[in-house]
Amino acid sequence: MAICGLIGGLGPETTVDYYRRILAAAQALDPAVAPPHLIIDSIDVNEIFRLVEFDRPGLADYLSASVDRLARAGADFAAITANMPHLAFSDVAARSPIPLISIIATCAAAAEQHGMRRLALLGARFTMEASMYPDELGRRGIQVVTPSASERTFIHDHYVDELLKGKFRSEVRERIEAIVARLRDEERVDGVILGGTELALLMPSATVAHLPALNTMALHVDAIVKRLRE
């Protein structure tokens, strides 16, 4: 198999889940094959948030340095284990000495495959307010709808203060489900993007408010395992 490099730590709970999911998926496909080779470079999620807010060129530099470390360690390709850092994906991919698998492109391909046309986007504020999902999905004729300003603040604050620290409360899950239900009824969305990988840990079901959920972490893992086996 090829060797996969993971840019991790974004946050730690998700990185652990990526590792477990990749091993389990590879084993399920072929129990006779040895576990895949993985290299993880765990970086600072707090620094990522600082760079996203104040220094986008610095964000690309920081992520590129991680990719370079993975490449020097022997990785044949790499993936960033979070949605928000993909704000700099194009710049990082252009410099990268190895191929990168985009979580955004992977999610968009799955949405198109399932015939979705209007999707709610959840995640950290920077992800919900960025153009990366609308642009990628728009090229496939799919619209993106985001929660209201107050709803985005609620999701972002709990994402940063709780989910990234491994704290998952039922009250937060119920409030986010209510937000999705409103978007379903008022905005006529036909699915929801869990655009923060920790959201998949908070809401592991295949549906949210009776809508199909695109679990970006699970989709990303599937793409990584497929590449590992090529």
C-alpha positions in Angstrom: 0.0 0.0 0.0 0.9 3.6 -0.3 1.8 5.6 2.8 -0.7 8.2 4.0 0.3 11.4 5.8 -2.3 13.0 8.1 -2.2 16.6 9.3 -3.8 16.1 12.7 -4.5 17.7 16.0 -7.4 19.7 14.5 -8.7 18.7 17.1 -7.2 15.7 18.8 -10.4 13.8 19.2 -11.0 13.9 15.5 -7.5 12.8 14.7 -7.9 9.7 16.8 -11.2 9.0 15.1 -9.6 9.3 11.6 -6.9 6.8 12.7 -9.4 4.3 13.9 -11.7 4.7 10.9 -8.9 4.3 8.4 -7.7 1.1 10.0 -11.2 -0.3 10.4 -12.2 0.6 6.8 -9.0 -0.9 5.3 -9.5 -4.1 7.4 -13.1 -4.4 6.4 -12.2 -4.2 2.7 -9.5 -7.0 2.9 -8.8 -8.6 6.3 -5.8 -10.4 4.8 -4.0 -7.2 4.0 -1.7 -5.7 6.6 -2.9 -2.5 8.2 -2.1 0.7 6.2 1.0 2.8 6.8 0.0 6.1 8.4 2.2 9.1 9.4 0.5 11.8 11.6 1.9 15.3 12.1 -0.1 16.7 15.0 -0.2 20.5 14.8 -1.7 23.2 17.0 -5.4 23.8 16.5 -5.3 27.1 18.4 -2.6 28.4 16.0 -4.8 27.3 13.1 -7.7 29.5 14.5 -5.4 32.4 15.0 -4.0 32.2 11.4 -7.5 31.7 9.9 -8.7 34.9 11.5 -5.6 37.1 11.2 -3.1 35.7 8.7 -4.3 33.6 5.8 -0.9 33.6 4.0 0.6 32.4 7.3 -2.1 29.6 7.4 -0.9 28.3 4.1 2.8 28.5 5.3 1.9 26.6 8.5 0.1 23.8 6.7 2.7 23.6 4.0 5.4 23.1 6.6 3.3 20.1 7.9 2.9 18.6 4.5 6.7 19.0 3.9 7.4 17.1 7.2 5.1 14.3 6.1 6.7 14.1 2.7 10.1 13.9 4.2 8.9 11.2 6.5 7.9 9.1 3.5 4.2 9.9 2.9 3.1 9.4 -0.7 0.0 11.6 -0.3 -1.6 13.6 2.6 -4.9 14.8 4.0 -5.8 17.6 6.4 -8.1 16.1 9.1 -10.4 19.1 9.4 -12.6 21.4 7.2 -11.7 24.9 8.3 -7.9 24.7 7.3 -9.1 24.0 3.7 -9.5 27.7 3.4 -5.9 27.6 2.3 -6.1 24.3 0.5 -5.4 25.6 -3.0 -2.3 27.4 -1.9 -1.0 24.4 0.0 -1.8 22.0 -2.8 0.0 24.2 -5.3 3.2 24.0 -3.2 2.9 20.4 -2.0 5.5 17.8 -3.1 2.8 15.1 -2.7 -0.8 14.9 -3.7 -3.5 16.1 -1.2 -7.0 14.7 -0.8 -9.5 17.5 -0.3 -12.4 17.0 2.2 -14.4 19.7 0.4 -14.1 18.1 -3.0 -14.8 14.7 -1.5 -18.0 15.9 0.1 -19.1 17.7 -3.1 -18.7 14.6 -5.1 -20.8 12.6 -2.6 -23.6 15.2 -2.6 -23.7 15.1 -6.4 -23.7 11.3 -6.5 -26.8 11.3 -4.1 -28.6 13.9 -6.2 -28.7 16.6 -3.5 -29.5 20.1 -4.7 -29.8 22.3 -1.6 -27.7 21.7 1.5 -27.4 23.2 4.9 -23.8 23.8 6.0 -22.7 23.5 9.7 -19.3 24.0 11.1 -17.0 26.6 12.7 -18.0 30.2 11.8 -15.1 30.5 9.4 -16.2 27.4 7.5 -19.9 28.5 7.4 -19.0 32.0 6.2 -16.3 31.0 3.6 -16.8 30.5 -0.1 -15.1 27.1 -0.3 -18.2 25.0 0.0 -20.5 27.2 -2.1 -17.9 27.4 -4.8 -17.1 23.7 -5.0 -20.8 22.7 -4.8 -21.9 25.5 -7.0 -19.8 24.0 -9.8 -22.0 20.9 -9.5 -25.3 22.9 -9.5 -25.8 22.5 -5.7 -26.8 25.4 -3.5 -25.5 26.0 0.1 -27.6 27.5 2.9 -26.1 28.6 6.2 -27.8 29.2 9.5 -28.7 32.7 10.7 -26.1 34.9 12.3 -27.2 34.1 15.8 -27.4 30.4 15.0 -23.9 30.5 13.5 -22.6 32.1 16.6 -24.2 29.4 18.8 -22.7 26.6 16.7 -19.2 28.3 16.5 -19.0 29.1 20.2 -19.9 25.5 21.3 -17.7 24.1 18.6 -14.6 25.9 19.9 -15.4 25.8 23.6 -16.7 22.3 23.8 -16.4 20.0 20.7 -12.7 20.7 20.1 -12.0 19.8 23.7 -13.9 16.5 23.4 -17.0 17.6 25.3 -20.3 16.5 23.6 -23.5 17.5 25.3 -27.0 16.4 24.4 -28.4 19.9 24.8 -26.0 21.2 22.1 -26.9 18.3 19.8 -30.6 19.1 20.3 -30.2 22.8 19.6 -28.2 22.1 16.4 -30.9 19.6 15.3 -33.5 22.3 15.8 -31.5 24.7 13.7 -31.4 22.1 10.9 -35.1 21.5 11.3 -35.8 25.2 10.8 -33.6 25.2 7.6 -35.4 22.1 6.4 -38.9 23.7 6.9 -38.1 27.3 5.9 -35.2 27.0 3.4 -36.2 23.6 1.9 -32.8 22.1 2.2 -32.6 18.4 1.3 -29.5 17.5 3.3 -26.9 18.8 5.8 -23.1 19.0 5.6 -21.4 18.2 8.8 -18.7 20.7 7.9 -16.8 20.3 11.1 -15.3 16.9 11.8 -16.2 17.1 15.5 -19.9 17.4 14.5 -19.7 13.8 13.4 -18.8 12.8 16.9 -21.6 14.9 18.4 -24.2 13.7 15.8 -23.1 10.2 14.6 -26.4 9.3 13.1 -26.9 9.1 9.3 -29.6 11.8 9.5 -30.1 15.1 11.3 -33.6 16.4 11.7 -34.8 13.6 9.3 -32.4 14.9 6.6 -29.5 12.9 5.2 -26.2 14.0 6.8 -23.0 14.2 4.8 -20.4 13.2 7.4 -17.3 14.9 5.9 -14.9 12.9 8.1 -16.4 9.5 7.0 -16.4 10.6 3.3 -12.8 11.8 3.6 -11.7 8.5 5.2 -13.3 6.5 2.4 -11.3 8.6 -0.1 -8.1 8.1 1.9 -8.6 4.3 2.0 -9.4 4.2 -1.7 -6.1 6.1 -2.4 -4.2 3.8 0.0 -5.3 0.8 -2.0 -4.4 2.2 -5.5 
